[in-house]
Amino acid sequence: MSKLLNSVNQRTQLAGENRLELLLFRLEDKQLYGINVFKVKKIITCPALNEMPHRHPIALGVANTMDGPLPIIDLKLAIGHGNAKNVRGKSVIVAEYNRKLQGFLVDKVEHIINIQWSDIHTPPRSVGNEHYLTAISKYGDEIIEIIDVEKIIAKIMPFNEEVQSPITDALDSTYDQKNKEGSAPNKNVLVVDDSVVTRNQIKRCIEAVGFSCKLLKNGLEAYQHLEELTVSGKHPNDEYLMMISDIEMPEMDGYTLTRRVKENANMKDLYILLHTSLSGVFNKAMVEKVGADDFIAKFDANELANAVLERLNH
């Protein structure tokens, strides 16, 4: 099974080209699901599990692995399709989200496909508001459902979204000083992320430090919005203190969005912070490749607030 996964360095060549590789799998049903290969560390057969005290129903238990304790999540139950019928012999996709490793129990891992982000689309409105999809695509005659894993993880491991008061005080002090100097920037932040959970997390964090947000769902929406501003005679750098963008997004990824903004003479001064749950190792290299101003890994409210403070200081 490990032959499915190439090295991270090889896979990163797709980044910035608006392409990705999806690992396809199934969950004891006919539906085809996908996860970005960048997130996947390894695929293993489900090991013996230890009970977790006060565990959430979707958490099957903890496995002892070479990487340390690994929580195993019943992905089928997590998306509301009922419990997995059995565990023994099933595959576990070990993936890194928000700086931590999790194992996702699946019935069958199939193969990897190379696909354009432009072929990945937001879910149709007909799925309602309670779904766990972040995007959909097609493989042959089949629909691929891409699950909002961050929404699932937030159910069992809520993130600390509280911003420490010293950071808030520092932001207020910095802004007041710049206001006295007549150089205070716009207090609006452009937020681009396909996960509704993450958009709301960022919104609460930004509003906690006295700023406002405009929320958009993908890179294409964001670029079109910035184009509309420039056509109307406005400069994005005057409208927004900064843009906080995810990397993995349907229609247009964050790398491609960043590169296109930095190549546009009317937009290039807009400060761009890439904010993602992807591995930090290759992201640091990609920040330089596409011209982003900074990168931080999801999700730490204080780090995000500090990033706003850093931007105010420049």
Secondary structure, DSSP 4 states (H G I P E B T S, - for coil): -GGG---HHHHGGGTTTTEEEEEEEE-SSS-EEEEEGGGEEEEEE----B--TT--TTEEEEEEETTEEEEEEEHHHHTTS---S--TT-EEEEEEETTEEEEEEESEEEEEEEEEGGG-BPPPGGG-SS--EEEEEEETTEEEEEE-HHHHHHHHS----PPPHHHHHHHHHHHHHHHHTT-PPP-EEEEE-S-HHHHHHHHHHHHHTT-EEEEESSHHHHHHHHHHHHHTT--HHHH-SEEEE-S--SSS-HHHHHHHHHHSTTTTTS-EEEEESS-HHHHHHHHHHHT-SEEEES--HHHHHHHHHHHHT-
